[in-house]
Amino acid sequence: MKPAHNATKSSAARAHRQAPALLPAALVLALAGCGTASGPSKPTAKPLAPAVGAALRQCDALVGQFQFDQLRLQSAAAVAAGSVAPGGAAVGAHCLVKGEMHQRKGSDGRDYAIGFEMRLPNDWNGRFYYQGNGGLDGNVHPAQGALGGGPITGALAQGFAVISSDAGHTGAQTPYFGLEPQARLDYGYQAVAKLTPMAKALIAAAYGKAPDRSYIGGCSNGGRHAMVEAARGQAYDGYLVGAPGYRLPLAAVAQLWGAQQWAPLATPGVTTQHPLNPNARIPDISGALTKGERKLVADAILNQCDALDGARDGLVQATQACQSTFKLQTAVPTCTAVRNGQCLSAAQKTVLQNVFDGGRTPDGKPFYAPFPFDPGLAADNWATWKFTNSVALDPLSVGTIFSVPPGRVDPLQDNIAARLPMLSATNDVYRESGLSLMSPPGNESPANMRALQARGAKMIIYHGVADAIFSAEDTRQWMHRLDKALDGQGDRFARYFPVPGMAHCSGGPATDQFDLLSPLVKWVEQGQAPQAVTASARGPGNAGGVNNDVPADWAPNRTRPLCAYPTVATYKGSGPIESAASFTCK
């Protein structure tokens, strides 16, 4: 464990840490008055009644006894305690139920259904958790209620009844399910809407009572599922929203746009293996910004921004201050001759700045949010999204799921100006546009959250600052719009926790192991609004899985407080640099 170095704060650094001018004063004052990692915050609203647990009454008999419209239960079987241990945490005895809803023959001749599994604990805490899965779905992942960040105790281990689904299509149909109109809709939002009432009824049959409190959560597309349900169905009390791709079609097109920016800087003719097809090759554009050059930029960001939070510790906690402090053009040397890993060419700087400024149409109009500069861009996950997935995966989702009409997309040649209207288009076959089926209604003014706020529901959002596919800045801007729509009282309904250094959902040079579900439950059922949550690094020896991006000079179990925006984890001026106790949210 290394001591703090250069752990000082200047008056300029303090000024840089002030809340952005766009943030309503009421929200700044409300959050500034909340507690820190060492003390609870005050209740912000009358909480909903706490959940009351119950014992499992039946398992095997559910297949023959439980009925629901458009449901076919396939099996229900007891699972012994300790036989399931996600993240190294043994789960208690429970009942595993598998089934399908809405079996049908698709317009493409394929067989479709909404596949799911539910896990019902013998010792139930009275709560229901809908596990939103990521990517294009297509698989029924174990219903363990995995939490955001690194793997730690999930909802099932905490006693929740948990459901997981494939969102209405199988892996064999991915991503071509997007050609089938109803499969598009199920993936977008209808699978959640169809499964939710069935799952609550199944719980009532298994325990003799319905769930007292219901929660939904996930990261990436799973976070999008949760945010969309909050806007459309509002059937849950708590929403745990991780790295939400709430404008997923636009983010995917921004990836295509970015690939076209990078391509002229890459070595011509170089290819690499397709990540999903070992027999296919795709253009390799990673030479546009090599790993060494990304580290060069990351080091420059640390040099200018690391100390803004009071400590030089390899983390940029003061994200917003950094965006006004870091200047790519002057912070990184410009090559005067050939690229040698110690400089960037003028063309590289232009493209890198363009990509971080966000996707734009040919006439300069932005169509997706900018990305915050963060040293996490040196991690491999960042490069995978920018250089590989943008060429291999995003063209498939844009062409087959988000566009009307669907069609093949050439990532390096696609006409972005012509593509964007296709995301909002409809026709006689596809009666809902890609943007409509994927996004929560009311993005620009989420006043539809008023109903959730009024009945006591809560939302916690988290996002890795170094996320390369869904911009953390896009999430921050949504929080501003939410606050405005809720008359400056957005913090009474939702809290946003940016995770410095973290890549897409996990990884990166970050403390990416944390539990935000427990604070969400406490907020919903006890009225305690979370202001700081302790997160830890997953260095060597971590039982739940090692994050290889953890720097070697960090303690392997370093901890930091994740602070509710706009507060920043700030070094107190003394104490071990590896401990969250040495930082406070200001």
Residue pairs with C-beta under 8 A, 6 or more apart in sequence:
1 555
1 576
1 577
1 578
2 553
2 555
2 577
2 578
3 576
3 577
4 311
4 312
4 313
4 571
4 575
4 576
4 577
4 582
5 312
5 577
6 307
6 311
6 312
7 310
7 311
7 312
7 313
7 571
7 573
7 577
8 307
8 310
9 307
9 310
9 570
9 571
9 573
13 307
13 308
13 309
13 310
13 318
13 321
16 308
16 318
16 321
16 322
16 324
16 325
17 308
17 309
17 318
17 321
17 568
17 570
17 586
19 28
19 320
19 566
20 320
20 566
22 480
23 480
23 483
23 566
24 480
24 483
24 484
24 488
25 488
26 488
26 489
27 483
27 488
27 490
27 491
27 566
28 566
30 44
30 491
30 492
31 491
31 531
31 564
31 565
31 566
31 567
32 567
32 586
34 41
34 42
34 529
34 531
34 564
34 567
34 585
35 41
35 42
35 531
35 532
36 531
36 532
36 561
36 584
36 585
37 532
37 533
37 534
37 561
37 580
37 581
37 583
37 584
37 585
38 581
38 584
40 528
41 528
41 529
41 530
41 531
42 529
43 526
43 527
43 528
43 529
44 491
44 492
44 527
44 529
45 456
45 492
45 527
46 456
46 527
47 456
47 523
47 524
47 525
47 526
47 527
48 213
48 237
48 455
48 456
48 457
48 524
48 525
49 212
49 525
50 212
50 213
50 525
50 526
51 125
51 126
51 127
51 211
51 212
51 213
51 525
52 126
52 212
53 123
53 124
53 125
53 126
53 159
54 124
54 126
54 207
54 208
54 209
55 122
55 123
55 124
55 207
56 94
56 95
56 120
56 121
56 122
56 123
56 124
56 206
56 207
57 206
57 207
57 208
58 65
58 205
58 206
59 76
59 77
59 78
59 95
59 97
59 120
59 206
60 76
60 77
60 78
61 76
62 73
62 76
62 95
62 97
62 202
62 205
62 206
63 73
63 74
63 75
63 76
65 205
66 73
66 201
66 202
66 205
68 101
68 198
68 201
68 202
70 101
70 102
70 103
70 194
71 99
71 100
71 101
71 198
72 99
72 100
72 101
72 103
73 97
73 98
73 99
74 98
74 99
74 100
75 96
75 97
75 98
75 99
76 95
76 96
76 97
76 98
77 95
77 96
78 93
78 94
78 95
78 96
79 93
79 94
79 95
79 96
79 119
80 93
81 90
81 91
81 92
81 93
82 90
82 91
83 91
84 90
84 91
84 94
84 142
84 144
84 156
85 91
86 142
86 144
86 146
86 151
86 154
86 156
86 157
87 146
87 150
87 151
87 152
87 153
87 154
87 543
87 544
87 545
88 151
88 543
88 544
89 152
89 153
89 154
89 157
89 544
90 157
91 121
91 144
91 156
91 157
92 121
92 122
92 123
92 157
92 159
93 121
93 122
93 123
94 119
94 120
94 121
94 122
94 156
95 119
95 120
95 122
95 206
96 117
96 118
96 119
97 117
97 118
97 119
97 120
97 202
98 115
98 116
98 117
98 140
99 115
99 116
99 117
100 113
100 114
100 115
100 116
101 113
101 114
101 116
101 194
101 195
101 198
102 112
102 113
102 114
102 168
102 186
102 194
103 111
103 112
103 113
104 111
104 112
104 113
104 182
105 111
105 112
106 112
106 180
106 182
106 183
107 180
107 181
107 182
108 176
108 179
108 180
110 173
110 180
112 168
112 169
112 173
112 177
112 180
112 182
112 183
112 186
113 168
114 165
114 166
114 167
114 168
114 186
114 191
114 194
114 195
115 140
115 165
115 166
115 170
116 140
116 143
116 163
116 164
116 165
116 166
116 195
116 199
117 140
117 142
117 143
117 163
117 164
118 143
118 161
118 162
118 163
118 164
118 199
118 202
119 142
119 143
119 144
119 156
119 161
119 162
120 161
120 203
120 206
120 207
121 156
121 159
121 160
121 161
123 159
124 159
124 160
124 161
124 207
125 158
125 159
125 160
126 209
126 211
126 212
126 213
127 155
127 159
127 160
127 161
127 211
127 212
127 213
127 214
127 215
127 521
128 160
128 161
128 162
128 163
128 199
128 200
128 203
128 211
128 213
128 214
128 215
129 145
129 155
129 156
129 160
129 161
129 162
129 163
129 214
129 215
129 216
129 217
129 517
130 162
130 163
130 192
130 195
130 196
130 199
130 214
130 215
130 216
130 217
130 225
130 226
130 229
130 236
131 141
131 143
131 144
131 145
131 146
131 155
131 162
131 163
131 164
131 217
131 218
131 222
132 192
132 216
132 217
132 218
132 221
132 222
132 223
132 224
132 225
132 226
133 139
133 141
133 164
133 165
133 166
133 167
133 218
133 221
133 222
133 225
134 218
134 219
134 220
134 221
134 222
134 505
135 220
135 221
136 174
136 175
136 177
136 187
136 221
136 397
136 401
137 165
137 166
137 167
137 168
137 169
137 174
137 187
137 191
137 221
138 166
138 167
138 169
138 170
138 171
138 173
138 174
138 177
139 166
139 170
139 171
140 164
140 165
140 166
141 164
142 164
143 156
143 162
143 163
143 164
144 154
144 155
144 156
144 157
144 162
144 164
145 154
145 155
145 156
145 157
145 158
145 160
145 162
145 217
145 517
146 154
147 153
147 154
147 155
147 217
147 240
147 514
147 515
147 516
147 517
148 217
148 219
148 240
148 242
148 243
148 462
148 505
148 506
148 514
148 516
149 462
149 499
149 502
149 505
149 506
149 512
149 513
149 514
149 535
150 506
150 512
150 513
150 514
150 536
150 538
150 542
150 544
150 545
150 547
151 513
151 544
151 545
152 513
152 514
152 515
152 544
153 515
154 162
154 517
155 162
155 215
155 217
155 517
156 162
158 517
158 518
160 215
161 199
161 203
161 206
161 211
163 195
163 199
165 191
165 195
167 186
167 187
167 191
167 192
167 225
168 177
168 182
168 183
168 186
168 187
168 190
168 191
169 177
169 180
169 183
169 186
169 187
173 180
173 183
175 396
175 397
175 400
175 401
176 400
177 183
177 184
177 187
177 400
177 401
178 184
178 187
178 397
178 400
178 401
178 402
178 406
179 400
179 406
181 429
181 430
181 431
184 401
184 430
184 432
184 434
184 437
185 432
185 437
186 194
187 401
187 437
188 228
188 432
188 437
188 438
189 225
189 228
189 229
189 232
189 233
189 437
192 216
192 225
192 228
192 229
192 233
193 229
193 232
193 233
196 214
196 229
196 233
196 235
196 236
197 235
200 210
200 211
200 214
201 210
203 210
203 211
204 210
213 237
213 238
213 521
213 524
213 525
214 235
214 236
214 237
214 238
215 236
215 237
215 238
215 239
215 240
215 517
215 520
215 521
215 524
216 225
216 226
216 229
216 236
216 238
216 239
216 240
217 223
217 226
217 238
217 239
217 240
217 241
217 242
217 517
217 520
218 224
218 225
218 226
218 240
218 241
218 242
219 242
219 243
219 505
220 242
220 243
220 244
220 245
220 469
220 470
220 504
220 505
221 245
221 248
222 242
223 241
223 242
223 243
223 244
223 245
223 246
223 461
224 244
224 245
224 246
224 248
224 438
226 239
226 240
226 241
226 244
227 239
227 241
227 244
227 246
227 440
228 246
228 438
228 439
228 440
229 235
229 236
229 239
230 236
230 239
230 241
230 440
230 449
230 452
230 457
230 459
231 440
231 441
231 442
231 446
231 448
231 449
232 440
232 441
234 451
234 452
234 457
236 457
237 456
237 457
237 458
237 524
238 457
238 458
238 459
238 460
238 520
238 521
238 523
238 524
239 457
239 458
239 459
239 460
239 520
240 459
240 460
240 516
240 517
240 520
241 459
241 460
241 461
241 462
242 461
242 462
242 463
242 505
243 462
243 463
243 464
243 467
243 470
243 472
243 475
243 504
243 505
244 461
244 463
244 470
244 475
245 251
245 438
245 469
245 470
246 439
246 440
246 443
246 474
246 475
246 478
247 368
247 435
247 438
247 439
247 443
247 474
248 397
248 402
248 438
248 439
248 470
249 398
249 402
249 423
249 434
249 435
249 438
249 439
250 359
250 367
250 368
250 420
250 423
250 435
251 368
251 469
251 470
251 471
251 474
252 394
252 397
252 398
252 402
253 359
253 367
253 368
253 394
253 398
253 402
253 416
253 419
253 420
253 423
254 358
254 359
254 367
254 368
255 385
255 386
255 389
255 390
255 394
255 469
256 390
256 394
256 395
256 398
256 409
256 411
256 414
256 416
256 419
257 359
257 360
257 416
258 355
258 359
258 386
258 390
259 285
259 386
259 387
259 390
259 391
259 411
259 412
260 411
260 412
260 414
260 416
261 351
261 354
261 355
262 285
262 288
262 289
262 351
262 355
262 386
262 387
263 283
263 285
263 288
263 412
264 288
264 347
265 285
265 287
265 288
265 289
265 345
265 347
265 348
265 351
266 283
266 284
266 285
266 286
266 287
266 288
267 284
267 287
270 283
270 284
270 287
271 281
271 282
271 283
271 284
272 281
272 282
272 283
272 284
272 286
272 388
273 280
273 281
273 282
274 280
274 281
274 282
274 392
275 388
275 389
275 392
275 393
276 392
276 393
282 388
282 391
282 392
283 391
283 412
284 387
285 387
285 390
285 391
286 383
286 387
286 388
288 348
288 351
288 387
289 344
289 348
289 352
289 383
290 341
291 378
291 380
291 383
292 341
293 339
293 341
293 344
293 348
294 377
294 378
294 382
294 383
295 378
296 332
296 341
296 342
296 343
296 344
297 328
297 332
297 344
297 352
297 377
297 378
298 375
298 376
298 377
298 378
299 375
300 326
300 328
300 331
300 332
301 316
301 322
301 326
301 331
301 373
301 374
301 375
301 377
302 312
302 314
302 316
302 375
303 331
304 322
304 325
304 326
304 327
304 331
305 316
305 318
305 321
305 322
305 325
305 326
305 373
306 312
306 313
306 314
306 315
306 316
308 316
308 317
308 318
308 321
308 322
308 325
309 315
309 316
309 317
309 318
309 568
309 569
309 570
309 571
309 583
310 570
310 571
310 572
310 573
311 571
311 577
311 583
313 571
313 577
314 375
314 509
314 551
314 553
314 554
315 375
315 500
315 501
315 509
315 510
315 511
315 560
316 322
316 374
316 375
316 465
316 500
316 501
317 500
317 560
317 563
317 568
317 569
317 570
317 583
318 568
318 570
319 372
319 374
319 465
319 472
319 498
319 500
319 568
320 372
320 566
321 568
322 372
322 373
322 374
323 372
323 373
326 373
328 349
328 352
328 353
328 356
328 373
329 349
329 353
332 343
332 344
332 349
333 342
333 343
333 344
334 343
334 344
334 345
334 346
334 349
335 343
335 344
335 345
335 346
336 343
339 345
339 348
344 352
354 360
355 371
355 386
356 370
356 371
356 372
356 373
357 366
357 370
358 366
358 367
358 368
358 369
358 370
358 371
358 471
359 366
359 367
359 368
359 416
360 366
360 367
361 367
361 416
361 417
361 420
362 416
362 417
367 420
368 471
368 474
369 471
369 473
369 474
369 477
370 471
370 473
371 467
371 468
371 471
371 472
371 473
372 465
372 471
372 472
372 473
374 465
374 466
374 500
374 501
375 466
375 501
375 509
376 382
376 464
376 465
376 466
376 500
376 501
376 502
376 503
376 508
376 509
376 510
376 549
377 466
377 468
378 509
379 466
379 503
379 507
379 508
379 509
379 549
380 549
381 468
381 503
381 504
381 507
381 508
381 549
382 466
382 468
382 503
382 508
383 468
384 468
385 468
385 469
385 504
386 468
389 469
390 411
391 411
391 412
394 411
395 409
395 410
395 411
395 414
396 409
398 409
398 414
398 419
399 406
399 407
399 408
399 409
400 406
401 434
402 422
402 423
402 434
402 435
402 438
403 409
403 419
403 422
403 423
403 425
403 434
404 422
404 425
404 426
404 427
404 430
404 433
404 434
405 422
405 425
405 427
405 429
405 430
406 430
409 419
422 434
423 433
423 434
423 435
424 433
424 434
424 435
424 436
425 433
426 432
426 433
440 446
441 448
442 448
442 449
442 485
443 478
443 481
444 481
445 481
445 484
445 485
446 478
446 481
446 482
446 485
447 485
447 486
449 459
449 482
449 485
449 486
449 493
449 494
450 485
450 486
452 459
452 493
453 486
453 489
453 492
453 493
456 524
457 493
457 524
458 493
458 494
458 520
458 523
458 524
459 493
459 494
459 495
460 494
460 495
460 497
460 516
460 519
460 520
460 523
460 530
461 475
461 479
461 494
461 495
461 496
461 497
462 496
462 497
462 498
462 499
462 514
462 516
462 562
463 470
463 472
463 475
463 496
463 497
463 498
463 499
464 472
464 498
464 499
464 501
464 502
464 503
464 504
464 505
464 506
464 508
464 510
464 512
465 472
465 498
465 499
465 500
465 501
465 502
466 500
466 501
466 502
466 503
466 508
466 510
467 502
467 503
467 504
467 505
468 503
468 504
469 504
470 504
472 498
475 496
476 496
476 498
476 565
479 490
479 494
479 496
479 565
482 490
482 493
482 494
483 489
483 490
483 491
484 490
486 492
486 493
491 529
491 564
492 529
495 523
495 529
495 530
495 531
495 564
495 565
496 564
496 565
497 516
497 530
497 533
497 562
497 563
497 564
497 565
498 562
498 565
499 510
499 511
499 512
499 514
499 535
499 562
500 510
500 560
500 569
501 508
501 509
501 510
501 511
501 512
502 508
502 510
502 512
503 510
503 549
506 512
506 547
507 547
507 549
508 547
508 549
509 549
509 550
509 551
510 535
510 537
510 547
510 549
511 535
511 536
511 537
511 558
511 559
511 560
511 562
512 535
512 537
512 538
512 547
513 535
513 536
513 537
513 538
513 542
513 544
514 533
514 534
514 535
514 536
514 562
515 533
516 530
516 533
519 528
519 530
519 533
520 530
522 528
522 530
523 529
523 530
530 564
531 563
531 564
531 567
531 585
532 561
532 562
532 563
532 564
532 567
532 569
532 585
533 561
533 562
534 559
534 560
534 561
534 562
534 580
535 559
535 560
535 561
535 562
535 580
536 557
536 558
536 559
536 560
537 547
537 550
537 554
537 555
537 556
537 557
537 558
537 559
538 544
538 545
538 546
538 547
538 550
538 556
539 546
539 547
539 550
539 554
539 555
539 556
539 557
539 558
540 546
540 556
541 556
541 557
542 556
542 557
550 556
550 558
554 578
555 578
557 578
558 578
558 579
559 578
559 579
559 580
559 581
560 569
560 580
560 583
561 569
561 580
561 583
561 584
561 585
562 569
563 569
563 585
564 585
567 585
567 586
568 585
568 586
569 583
569 584
569 585
570 583
570 584
570 585
570 586
571 577
571 582
571 583
572 582
572 583
572 584
574 582
575 581
575 582
576 582
